[in-house]
Amino acid sequence: MIEVLLYILMGLNFLCFIRVLYGPTMADRMVAIDIFGILVVGICALLVIKTGRLFLIDVAIAWIILSFIGTIALAKYLTRKKLDE
Amino acid sequence: MNSISIVLLIVGITFDLFGCIGLLRLPDIYNRLQSATKCVTLGTCSILLALFLHYGFTGVGIKALIAIPLLFFASTVGAHALIRGSYKFGLKLTDKTVIDDYKEADK
């Protein structure tokens, strides 16, 4: 049963990849990459249940923080300001 | 696995599915981000809660329980900053927009 849910989540990642390919503006692509990262967190949680390798939850937490930093950096770039203003 | 975590997993995957359909189908960036961020964040929080209920109060369960508020606040704050940045950048709203409150409040 866990395999079916994993395949569904990988299909959703492919949908996000379609939005990255055809997104008209840069902000669309960044939204799709953000959603991609959150879906990868779900994949890591399912892989912990399926395989029993417990370090994958650390990968999920690190991925949350890196995705947040990337989104904030692009938002600052869109308002044409430096990171400390 | 117990039945509560299986139900939480299926609910989470369903929320993710609807969020990604909204990401593909909606017309402009504001609608897309409103649909995708809410649905996918709550779906992934549900998956992490299922992981906590599966493992209980062990190391992995506590880490999953910590990851839930981290994901929640990081995702919502990032979405708000991104939507404000793209409005300042001058991306157009779609043609079917009824009212734009932010333009009047910004004067």
Backbone of each chain as ProteinMPNN parsed JSONL, in Angstrom:
{"seq_chain_A": "MIEVLLYILMGLNFLCFIRVLYGPTMADRMVAIDIFGILVVGICALLVIKTGRLFLIDVAIAWIILSFIGTIALAKYLTRKKLDE", "coords_chain_A": {"N_chain_A": [[0.818, -1.203, 0.0], [1.971, 1.201, 0.749], [3.712, 1.558, -1.353], [2.041, 2.287, -3.477], [1.121, 4.8, -2.645], [3.563, 6.14, -2.665], [4.13, 6.112, -5.426], [2.05, 7.741, -6.311], [2.76, 10.2, -5.149], [5.162, 10.682, -6.505], [4.159, 11.074, -9.079], [2.79, 13.475, -8.65], [4.959, 15.151, -8.196], [5.939, 15.151, -10.777], [3.935, 16.621, -12.046], [4.411, 19.157, -10.892], [6.856, 19.595, -12.097], [6.111, 19.926, -14.733], [4.859, 22.431, -14.504], [7.105, 23.942, -13.876], [8.433, 23.79, -16.333], [6.616, 25.057, -18.21], [5.914, 27.459, -17.032], [4.919, 30.845, -17.203], [6.163, 33.129, -16.047], [8.946, 34.072, -13.857], [8.278, 33.883, -11.173], [6.247, 31.986, -11.138], [7.659, 29.641, -11.697], [9.195, 29.552, -9.401], [7.299, 29.174, -7.376], [6.449, 26.607, -8.096], [8.8, 25.165, -7.603], [8.991, 25.464, -4.867], [6.681, 24.067, -3.963], [7.411, 21.578, -4.912], [9.553, 20.993, -3.165], [8.169, 20.717, -0.712], [6.631, 18.492, -1.281], [8.654, 16.593, -1.52], [9.431, 16.357, 1.113], [7.226, 14.951, 2.125], [7.615, 12.565, 0.687], [9.999, 11.681, 1.842], [9.09, 11.152, 4.446], [7.324, 9.039, 3.958], [9.163, 7.165, 3.004], [10.631, 6.647, 5.294], [8.772, 5.148, 6.76], [8.473, 2.986, 5.014], [11.071, 1.801, 4.455], [12.432, 1.875, 6.881], [14.764, 3.222, 7.428], [16.163, 5.455, 9.494], [17.409, 7.915, 9.253], [16.353, 9.478, 7.283], [14.417, 11.313, 8.038], [15.844, 13.426, 9.027], [16.916, 14.425, 6.664], [14.542, 15.393, 5.585], [13.894, 17.539, 7.34], [16.084, 19.24, 6.925], [15.638, 19.837, 4.252], [13.275, 21.351, 4.379], [14.208, 23.741, 5.616], [16.114, 24.687, 3.758], [14.533, 25.123, 1.5], [12.905, 27.183, 2.416], [14.801, 29.262, 2.734], [15.57, 29.657, 0.062], [13.159, 30.56, -1.094], [12.731, 32.988, 0.289], [14.974, 34.418, -0.57], [14.434, 34.716, -3.326], [12.114, 36.267, -3.171], [13.082, 38.643, -2.07], [14.736, 39.364, -4.179], [12.852, 39.911, -6.15], [11.635, 42.265, -5.228], [13.62, 44.03, -5.718], [15.61, 44.677, -3.784], [18.319, 44.626, -1.371], [19.503, 41.945, 0.787], [19.555, 42.822, 3.419], [17.861, 44.949, 3.789]], "CA_chain_A": [[0.0, 0.0, 0.0], [2.866, 2.354, 0.803], [4.283, 1.756, -2.692], [1.068, 3.011, -4.315], [1.154, 6.208, -2.231], [4.833, 6.711, -3.157], [4.029, 6.378, -6.858], [1.177, 8.909, -6.49], [3.521, 11.414, -4.834], [6.111, 10.946, -7.587], [3.388, 11.662, -10.169], [2.531, 14.881, -8.326], [6.212, 15.855, -8.465], [6.039, 15.349, -12.223], [3.05, 17.749, -12.38], [5.145, 20.375, -10.55], [7.911, 19.777, -13.089], [5.451, 20.508, -15.918], [4.689, 23.865, -14.253], [8.425, 24.565, -14.002], [8.769, 23.91, -17.757], [5.768, 25.937, -18.983], [5.506, 28.646, -16.299], [5.234, 32.023, -18.02], [7.083, 34.065, -15.394], [9.923, 33.472, -12.94], [7.63, 33.594, -9.892], [5.546, 30.712, -11.291], [8.635, 28.553, -11.541], [9.648, 29.476, -7.998], [6.206, 28.539, -6.627], [6.47, 25.178, -8.389], [9.944, 24.546, -6.925], [8.638, 25.435, -3.445], [5.753, 22.955, -3.764], [8.238, 20.386, -5.127], [10.29, 20.702, -1.926], [7.262, 20.228, 0.328], [6.265, 17.115, -1.635], [9.795, 15.721, -1.234], [9.352, 16.078, 2.553], [6.273, 13.853, 2.269], [8.238, 11.335, 0.182], [10.957, 11.23, 2.856], [8.338, 10.561, 5.567], [6.838, 7.714, 3.543], [10.296, 6.24, 2.893], [10.973, 6.21, 6.658], [7.853, 4.061, 7.127], [8.637, 1.804, 4.164], [12.358, 1.115, 4.529], [12.966, 1.798, 8.235], [16.027, 3.962, 7.589], [15.641, 6.551, 10.31], [18.058, 9.212, 9.028], [15.689, 10.235, 6.216], [13.644, 12.42, 8.61], [16.779, 14.556, 9.09], [16.929, 14.97, 5.301], [13.304, 16.16, 5.4], [13.982, 18.797, 8.088], [17.048, 20.096, 6.227], [15.031, 20.292, 3.0], [12.337, 22.426, 4.732], [14.925, 24.985, 5.901], [16.747, 25.178, 2.529], [13.472, 25.634, 0.629], [12.496, 28.475, 2.967], [15.832, 30.26, 2.418], [15.501, 29.947, -1.364], [11.973, 31.364, -1.375], [12.948, 34.338, 0.803], [15.954, 35.081, -1.425], [13.805, 35.145, -4.571], [11.185, 37.356, -2.886], [13.888, 39.858, -1.95], [15.216, 39.736, -5.505], [11.748, 40.469, -6.933], [11.379, 43.642, -4.824], [14.816, 44.795, -6.087], [16.314, 45.171, -2.608], [19.333, 43.713, -0.861], [18.968, 41.045, 1.8], [19.519, 43.404, 4.754], [17.018, 46.142, 3.826]], "C_chain_A": [[0.86, 1.265, 0.0], [3.474, 2.634, -0.573], [3.344, 2.572, -3.572], [1.077, 4.496, -3.969], [2.437, 6.883, -2.695], [4.757, 7.025, -4.643], [3.127, 7.582, -7.127], [1.949, 10.2, -6.214], [4.55, 11.726, -5.91], [5.404, 11.525, -8.811], [3.075, 13.123, -9.92], [3.789, 15.724, -8.514], [6.39, 16.11, -9.952], [5.13, 16.493, -12.681], [3.723, 19.085, -12.059], [6.239, 20.655, -11.574], [7.352, 20.335, -14.392], [5.256, 22.01, -15.732], [6.023, 24.6, -14.31], [8.783, 24.753, -15.472], [7.969, 25.014, -18.431], [5.39, 27.216, -18.255], [5.876, 29.906, -17.039], [6.246, 32.953, -17.358], [8.01, 33.312, -14.438], [9.277, 33.095, -11.615], [6.825, 32.301, -9.964], [6.484, 29.533, -11.088], [9.072, 28.41, -10.089], [8.573, 28.868, -7.107], [6.235, 27.03, -6.842], [7.629, 24.489, -7.678], [9.682, 24.459, -5.427], [7.717, 24.253, -3.134], [6.469, 21.623, -3.951], [8.976, 19.985, -3.842], [9.38, 20.164, -0.844], [6.826, 18.799, 0.023], [7.407, 16.139, -1.353], [9.856, 15.399, 0.259], [8.373, 14.928, 2.825], [6.832, 12.533, 1.788], [9.232, 10.779, 1.193], [10.228, 10.57, 4.029], [7.802, 9.18, 5.2], [7.971, 6.707, 3.442], [10.775, 5.79, 4.261], [10.071, 5.047, 7.06], [8.162, 2.807, 6.318], [9.935, 1.063, 4.418], [12.899, 1.014, 5.945], [14.306, 2.472, 8.42], [15.706, 5.298, 8.246], [16.296, 7.889, 10.022], [17.321, 10.055, 8.001], [14.836, 11.372, 6.759], [14.542, 13.647, 8.796], [16.907, 15.235, 7.731], [15.698, 15.843, 5.061], [13.39, 17.509, 6.097], [14.958, 19.753, 7.401], [16.444, 20.651, 4.942], [14.026, 21.416, 3.244], [13.089, 23.755, 4.869], [15.543, 25.546, 4.615], [15.711, 25.74, 1.562], [12.991, 27.006, 1.09], [13.498, 29.568, 2.617], [15.788, 30.639, 0.94], [14.313, 30.832, -1.719], [12.154, 32.803, -0.907], [13.932, 35.102, -0.077], [15.305, 35.547, -2.724], [12.806, 36.276, -4.331], [11.925, 38.678, -2.725], [14.401, 40.319, -3.296], [14.113, 40.377, -6.332], [11.428, 41.891, -6.516], [12.57, 44.545, -5.082], [15.48, 45.425, -4.861], [17.372, 44.17, -2.206], [18.753, 42.916, 0.301], [18.872, 41.702, 3.174], [18.658, 44.665, 4.808], [15.604, 45.803, 4.305]], "O_chain_A": [[0.534, 2.259, -0.649], [3.723, 3.786, -0.926], [3.786, 3.443, -4.322], [1.047, 5.35, -4.854], [2.422, 8.053, -3.075], [5.247, 8.063, -5.088], [3.385, 8.359, -8.047], [1.814, 11.178, -6.949], [4.797, 12.895, -6.208], [5.968, 12.367, -9.51], [3.085, 13.93, -10.85], [3.707, 16.876, -8.939], [6.922, 17.145, -10.353], [5.487, 17.247, -13.586], [3.629, 20.033, -12.839], [6.52, 21.812, -11.885], [8.013, 21.114, -15.078], [5.456, 22.784, -16.668], [6.077, 25.752, -14.742], [9.377, 25.77, -15.831], [8.542, 25.834, -19.15], [4.615, 28.006, -18.794], [7.02, 30.051, -17.469], [7.104, 33.512, -18.043], [7.885, 32.104, -14.236], [9.668, 32.107, -10.993], [6.722, 31.586, -8.967], [6.156, 28.562, -10.406], [9.293, 27.302, -9.601], [8.89, 28.125, -6.179], [6.07, 26.26, -5.896], [7.481, 23.364, -7.201], [10.096, 23.498, -4.78], [7.938, 23.526, -2.166], [6.184, 20.654, -3.248], [9.021, 18.811, -3.477], [9.765, 19.245, -0.121], [6.667, 17.985, 0.933], [7.164, 14.989, -0.989], [10.278, 14.308, 0.641], [8.646, 14.048, 3.641], [6.571, 11.491, 2.389], [9.313, 9.567, 1.391], [10.683, 9.552, 4.549], [7.818, 8.262, 6.02], [7.786, 5.53, 3.752], [11.276, 4.674, 4.399], [10.544, 4.067, 7.635], [8.124, 1.697, 6.849], [9.931, -0.158, 4.58], [13.744, 0.159, 6.212], [14.932, 2.313, 9.468], [15.066, 6.161, 7.647], [15.806, 8.916, 10.492], [17.626, 11.238, 7.854], [14.548, 12.317, 6.024], [14.063, 14.779, 8.731], [16.996, 16.46, 7.645], [15.784, 16.892, 4.423], [13.002, 18.524, 5.519], [14.686, 20.95, 7.307], [16.701, 21.799, 4.579], [13.918, 22.335, 2.432], [12.669, 24.771, 4.313], [15.504, 26.757, 4.397], [15.977, 26.727, 0.875], [12.706, 27.882, 0.273], [13.106, 30.674, 2.244], [15.949, 31.81, 0.597], [14.432, 31.742, -2.54], [11.778, 33.738, -1.615], [13.754, 36.298, -0.31], [15.587, 36.652, -3.188], [12.654, 37.154, -5.181], [11.453, 39.716, -3.188], [14.498, 41.521, -3.547], [14.378, 41.28, -7.126], [10.987, 42.677, -7.354], [12.543, 45.716, -4.703], [15.871, 46.592, -4.905], [17.344, 43.015, -2.63], [17.637, 43.184, 0.747], [18.163, 41.181, 4.035], [18.723, 45.393, 5.799], [14.754, 46.689, 4.398]]}, "seq_chain_B": "MNSISIVLLIVGITFDLFGCIGLLRLPDIYNRLQSATKCVTLGTCSILLALFLHYGFTGVGIKALIAIPLLFFASTVGAHALIRGSYKFGLKLTDKTVIDDYKEADK", "coords_chain_B": {"N_chain_B": [[0.933, -1.314, 10.681], [-1.221, 0.99, 12.37], [-4.759, 1.774, 12.119], [-5.43, 4.463, 12.214], [-3.232, 5.947, 11.366], [-3.065, 5.104, 8.745], [-5.409, 6.195, 7.671], [-4.804, 8.911, 8.023], [-2.606, 9.145, 6.29], [-3.846, 8.689, 3.786], [-5.647, 10.842, 3.669], [-3.811, 12.975, 3.645], [-2.424, 12.538, 1.199], [-4.528, 12.957, -0.542], [-5.076, 15.703, -0.151], [-2.656, 16.751, -1.136], [-2.876, 16.001, -3.818], [-5.089, 17.559, -4.731], [-4.04, 20.099, -4.346], [-1.892, 20.117, -6.207], [-3.294, 19.833, -8.602], [-4.626, 22.28, -8.605], [-2.387, 23.919, -8.841], [-1.689, 23.44, -11.484], [-3.984, 24.21, -12.947], [-5.108, 26.753, -12.393], [-5.535, 30.326, -13.189], [-3.661, 32.623, -12.769], [-0.623, 33.784, -11.051], [-1.199, 34.439, -8.395], [-3.574, 33.08, -7.695], [-2.651, 30.474, -8.11], [-0.621, 30.202, -6.16], [-2.063, 30.543, -3.837], [-3.784, 28.328, -3.861], [-1.972, 26.126, -3.995], [-0.089, 26.329, -1.867], [-1.561, 26.269, 0.583], [-3.013, 23.76, 0.44], [-0.991, 21.794, -0.03], [0.761, 22.149, 2.105], [-0.845, 21.512, 4.366], [-1.458, 18.855, 3.725], [1.083, 17.595, 3.781], [1.732, 18.024, 6.452], [-0.162, 16.356, 7.587], [0.79, 13.861, 6.73], [3.212, 13.758, 8.156], [2.206, 13.715, 10.749], [0.992, 11.24, 10.723], [3.295, 9.684, 10.598], [4.334, 10.222, 13.14], [2.321, 9.031, 14.725], [2.703, 6.409, 13.984], [5.266, 5.709, 14.946], [5.351, 6.606, 17.593], [6.538, 7.84, 20.811], [9.41, 7.926, 20.117], [12.766, 8.537, 18.839], [12.49, 9.202, 16.088], [9.762, 9.789, 15.955], [9.532, 12.059, 17.616], [11.099, 13.828, 16.151], [9.561, 14.062, 13.821], [7.323, 15.274, 14.918], [8.426, 17.719, 15.644], [9.023, 18.706, 13.147], [6.563, 19.438, 12.088], [5.422, 22.103, 13.052], [7.597, 23.598, 12.136], [7.583, 23.259, 9.318], [5.051, 24.339, 8.83], [5.151, 27.124, 9.626], [7.377, 28.024, 8.12], [6.569, 27.593, 5.462], [4.232, 29.19, 5.184], [5.146, 31.798, 5.764], [7.104, 32.104, 3.778], [5.497, 31.96, 1.484], [3.931, 34.267, 1.759], [5.877, 36.294, 1.609], [6.806, 35.848, -0.977], [4.539, 36.362, -2.551], [4.084, 39.044, -2.039], [6.449, 40.122, -3.032], [6.174, 39.486, -5.763], [3.982, 41.053, -6.396], [5.003, 43.629, -6.018], [6.887, 43.54, -8.005], [5.338, 43.776, -10.246], [3.711, 41.943, -11.597], [0.939, 40.963, -13.569], [-2.558, 40.8, -12.62], [-5.177, 38.374, -13.223], [-7.73, 38.553, -15.839], [-10.273, 38.207, -14.833], [-10.432, 39.291, -12.329], [-12.067, 40.742, -9.554], [-11.814, 42.752, -7.511], [-9.177, 44.814, -6.259], [-7.675, 45.164, -3.485], [-5.203, 45.784, -2.418], [-3.929, 47.671, -3.922], [-5.283, 50.043, -3.417], [-4.871, 50.296, -0.697], [-2.211, 50.758, -0.569], [-1.624, 53.349, -1.187]], "CA_chain_B": [[0.478, 0.06, 10.928], [-2.593, 1.067, 12.864], [-5.683, 2.276, 11.101], [-5.512, 5.934, 12.236], [-2.164, 6.513, 10.543], [-3.395, 4.849, 7.33], [-6.4, 7.202, 7.28], [-4.116, 10.204, 7.904], [-1.803, 9.117, 5.058], [-4.693, 8.835, 2.595], [-6.138, 12.226, 3.667], [-2.703, 13.845, 3.232], [-2.161, 12.385, -0.236], [-5.634, 13.59, -1.271], [-4.849, 17.151, -0.128], [-1.559, 17.032, -2.065], [-3.379, 15.853, -5.193], [-5.896, 18.716, -5.101], [-3.148, 21.255, -4.445], [-1.132, 20.094, -7.461], [-4.225, 20.123, -9.704], [-4.797, 23.724, -8.605], [-1.157, 24.532, -9.368], [-1.673, 23.367, -12.939], [-5.17, 24.641, -13.671], [-5.604, 28.099, -12.107], [-5.066, 31.208, -14.261], [-2.478, 33.462, -12.596], [0.308, 33.381, -9.993], [-1.782, 34.609, -7.052], [-4.46, 31.938, -7.461], [-1.856, 29.246, -8.023], [0.081, 30.086, -4.887], [-3.057, 30.386, -2.769], [-4.242, 26.946, -3.837], [-0.952, 25.103, -3.803], [0.584, 26.375, -0.575], [-2.438, 25.788, 1.663], [-3.341, 22.34, 0.363], [0.159, 20.901, 0.06], [1.297, 22.235, 3.463], [-1.663, 20.717, 5.292], [-1.306, 17.447, 3.385], [2.355, 17.068, 4.271], [1.627, 17.978, 7.917], [-0.917, 15.149, 7.925], [1.683, 12.7, 6.547], [4.164, 13.737, 9.271], [1.458, 13.3, 11.945], [0.854, 9.79, 10.598], [4.6, 9.117, 10.97], [4.424, 10.289, 14.604], [1.432, 8.029, 15.325], [3.245, 5.081, 13.701], [6.463, 5.403, 15.73], [5.203, 6.928, 19.011], [7.513, 8.767, 21.394], [10.818, 7.551, 19.935], [13.514, 9.633, 18.229], [11.904, 9.593, 14.803], [8.46, 10.394, 16.2], [9.718, 13.413, 18.136], [11.579, 14.664, 15.048], [8.414, 14.352, 12.951], [6.469, 16.232, 15.625], [9.093, 19.028, 15.563], [8.997, 19.174, 11.759], [5.244, 19.96, 11.709], [5.356, 23.579, 13.117], [8.656, 24.169, 11.292], [7.071, 23.303, 7.945], [3.885, 25.211, 8.765], [5.522, 28.539, 9.642], [8.286, 28.332, 7.013], [5.846, 27.622, 4.194], [3.317, 30.322, 5.088], [5.922, 33.04, 5.699], [7.714, 32.158, 2.457], [4.466, 32.254, 0.48], [3.542, 35.667, 1.874], [6.96, 37.125, 1.083], [6.884, 35.678, -2.433], [3.401, 37.005, -3.216], [4.302, 40.494, -1.936], [7.509, 40.457, -3.97], [5.719, 39.459, -7.15], [3.115, 42.222, -6.612], [5.876, 44.792, -6.187], [7.58, 43.4, -9.284], [4.436, 44.248, -11.28], [3.027, 40.896, -12.357], [-0.464, 41.328, -13.747], [-3.62, 39.902, -12.184], [-5.935, 37.851, -14.359], [-8.788, 39.461, -16.313], [-11.522, 37.995, -14.107], [-10.317, 39.806, -10.975], [-13.153, 41.67, -9.266], [-11.383, 43.902, -6.726], [-7.772, 44.778, -5.884], [-7.627, 45.996, -2.285], [-3.846, 46.154, -2.011], [-3.524, 48.872, -4.658], [-5.836, 51.203, -2.729], [-4.298, 50.405, 0.643], [-0.787, 51.084, -0.653], [-1.437, 54.771, -1.456]], "C_chain_B": [[-0.935, 0.035, 11.478], [-3.469, 1.849, 11.878], [-5.726, 3.804, 11.073], [-4.428, 6.536, 11.344], [-2.422, 6.241, 9.061], [-4.409, 5.877, 6.826], [-5.739, 8.568, 7.101], [-3.262, 10.267, 6.648], [-2.685, 9.359, 3.835], [-5.261, 10.259, 2.508], [-5.045, 13.187, 3.187], [-2.418, 13.763, 1.753], [-3.275, 13.038, -1.052], [-5.483, 15.107, -1.296], [-3.732, 17.54, -1.093], [-2.033, 16.993, -3.512], [-4.183, 17.077, -5.617], [-5.041, 19.973, -5.212], [-2.39, 21.281, -5.755], [-2.03, 20.309, -8.662], [-4.484, 21.625, -9.785], [-3.58, 24.452, -9.134], [-1.115, 24.487, -10.884], [-2.808, 24.153, -13.584], [-5.52, 26.109, -13.496], [-4.913, 29.149, -12.974], [-3.821, 32.034, -13.964], [-1.726, 33.076, -11.328], [-0.325, 33.451, -8.614], [-2.724, 33.457, -6.721], [-3.68, 30.651, -7.282], [-1.201, 29.1, -6.665], [-0.901, 29.915, -3.738], [-3.549, 28.949, -2.693], [-3.144, 26.006, -3.36], [-0.364, 25.135, -2.404], [-0.299, 25.836, 0.547], [-2.615, 24.287, 1.616], [-2.133, 21.463, 0.599], [0.773, 20.96, 1.459], [0.48, 21.391, 4.436], [-1.57, 19.225, 4.992], [-0.029, 16.852, 3.921], [2.388, 17.051, 5.792], [0.853, 16.739, 8.353], [-0.069, 13.893, 7.771], [2.667, 12.597, 7.711], [3.473, 13.318, 10.574], [1.211, 11.789, 11.931], [2.155, 9.086, 10.974], [4.778, 9.125, 12.481], [3.543, 9.225, 15.26], [1.941, 6.617, 15.082], [4.388, 4.733, 14.643], [6.319, 5.738, 17.207], [6.3, 7.844, 19.502], [8.922, 8.186, 21.322], [11.526, 8.729, 19.282], [12.881, 10.129, 16.955], [10.555, 10.282, 15.005], [8.575, 11.814, 16.704], [10.209, 14.341, 17.03], [10.45, 15.009, 14.084], [7.49, 15.372, 13.594], [7.078, 17.624, 15.616], [8.971, 19.584, 14.146], [7.661, 19.773, 11.37], [5.151, 21.485, 11.868], [6.428, 24.26, 12.297], [8.177, 24.326, 9.857], [5.933, 24.309, 7.81], [4.297, 26.68, 8.691], [6.432, 28.896, 8.48], [7.514, 28.468, 5.704], [4.946, 28.851, 4.091], [4.067, 31.643, 4.997], [6.586, 33.195, 4.329], [6.709, 32.504, 1.381], [4.05, 33.713, 0.538], [4.615, 36.592, 1.318], [7.024, 37.046, -0.432], [5.742, 36.4, -3.147], [3.546, 38.523, -3.142], [5.388, 40.945, -2.908], [7.028, 40.456, -5.395], [4.715, 40.574, -7.427], [3.943, 43.481, -6.808], [6.601, 44.76, -7.518], [6.687, 43.817, -10.446], [3.827, 43.164, -12.127], [1.535, 41.19, -12.4], [-1.397, 40.307, -13.106], [-4.38, 39.425, -13.409], [-7.11, 38.768, -14.697], [-10.07, 39.347, -15.494], [-11.475, 38.54, -12.685], [-11.378, 40.86, -10.711], [-12.625, 42.92, -8.577], [-9.914, 43.708, -6.346], [-7.588, 45.702, -4.691], [-6.226, 46.524, -2.008], [-3.392, 47.425, -2.701], [-4.053, 50.127, -3.983], [-5.225, 51.379, -1.353], [-2.857, 50.875, 0.6], [-0.555, 52.578, -0.845], [-1.224, 55.564, -0.172]], "O_chain_B": [[-1.746, -0.817, 11.113], [-2.981, 2.487, 10.946], [-6.024, 4.39, 10.032], [-4.672, 7.52, 10.646], [-2.045, 7.046, 8.21], [-4.295, 6.373, 5.706], [-6.055, 9.3, 6.163], [-3.189, 11.311, 6.001], [-2.325, 10.135, 2.951], [-5.353, 10.824, 1.418], [-5.32, 14.106, 2.415], [-2.192, 14.786, 1.106], [-3.022, 13.602, -2.116], [-5.726, 15.739, -2.324], [-3.843, 18.547, -1.793], [-1.651, 17.832, -4.328], [-3.999, 17.587, -6.722], [-5.286, 20.818, -6.072], [-2.249, 22.342, -6.364], [-1.599, 20.903, -9.65], [-4.556, 22.19, -10.876], [-3.707, 25.481, -9.798], [-0.568, 25.392, -11.514], [-2.622, 24.712, -14.665], [-6.173, 26.679, -14.37], [-3.808, 28.9, -13.458], [-2.968, 32.147, -14.845], [-2.131, 32.159, -10.614], [-0.03, 32.622, -7.753], [-2.69, 32.917, -5.615], [-3.997, 29.834, -6.417], [-1.213, 28.019, -6.076], [-0.605, 29.217, -2.767], [-3.715, 28.403, -1.602], [-3.345, 25.2, -2.452], [-0.156, 24.081, -1.803], [0.155, 25.039, 1.368], [-2.4, 23.602, 2.616], [-2.217, 20.487, 1.344], [1.258, 19.945, 1.959], [1.041, 20.644, 5.237], [-1.6, 18.41, 5.915], [-0.03, 15.743, 4.456], [3.004, 16.163, 6.38], [1.175, 16.136, 9.376], [-0.18, 12.964, 8.571], [2.937, 11.502, 8.204], [4.078, 12.645, 11.408], [1.217, 11.138, 12.976], [2.132, 8.022, 11.594], [5.301, 8.169, 13.053], [3.954, 8.588, 16.231], [1.656, 5.714, 15.87], [4.485, 3.594, 15.099], [7.082, 5.216, 18.019], [6.927, 8.549, 18.711], [9.558, 7.976, 22.355], [10.95, 9.813, 19.18], [12.745, 11.336, 16.752], [10.238, 11.247, 14.308], [7.817, 12.688, 16.283], [9.8, 15.5, 16.963], [10.388, 16.131, 13.583], [6.936, 16.234, 12.912], [6.349, 18.615, 15.582], [8.83, 20.793, 13.963], [7.601, 20.548, 10.415], [4.82, 22.145, 10.884], [6.221, 25.37, 11.807], [8.34, 25.384, 9.249], [5.846, 25.037, 6.821], [3.852, 27.404, 7.801], [6.283, 29.971, 7.9], [7.788, 29.377, 4.92], [4.893, 29.491, 3.041], [3.672, 32.522, 4.231], [6.625, 34.296, 3.781], [7.022, 33.258, 0.46], [3.838, 34.341, -0.499], [4.302, 37.566, 0.633], [7.267, 38.05, -1.101], [5.941, 36.981, -4.214], [3.172, 39.221, -4.084], [5.279, 42.002, -3.531], [7.418, 41.323, -6.177], [4.594, 41.012, -8.571], [3.627, 44.309, -7.663], [6.9, 45.803, -8.099], [7.187, 44.174, -11.513], [3.454, 43.42, -13.272], [0.941, 41.61, -11.407], [-1.09, 39.116, -13.047], [-4.25, 39.99, -14.495], [-7.444, 39.661, -13.918], [-10.869, 40.283, -15.46], [-12.389, 38.278, -11.903], [-11.58, 41.763, -11.523], [-12.94, 44.034, -8.997], [-9.463, 42.582, -6.137], [-7.368, 46.901, -4.867], [-6.074, 47.597, -1.425], [-2.578, 48.176, -2.163], [-3.378, 51.156, -3.965], [-5.074, 52.509, -0.888], [-2.325, 51.34, 1.608], [0.572, 53.048, -0.69], [-1.05, 56.782, -0.22]]}, "name": "protein", "num_of_chains": 2, "seq": "MIEVLLYILMGLNFLCFIRVLYGPTMADRMVAIDIFGILVVGICALLVIKTGRLFLIDVAIAWIILSFIGTIALAKYLTRKKLDEMNSISIVLLIVGITFDLFGCIGLLRLPDIYNRLQSATKCVTLGTCSILLALFLHYGFTGVGIKALIAIPLLFFASTVGAHALIRGSYKFGLKLTDKTVIDDYKEADK"}
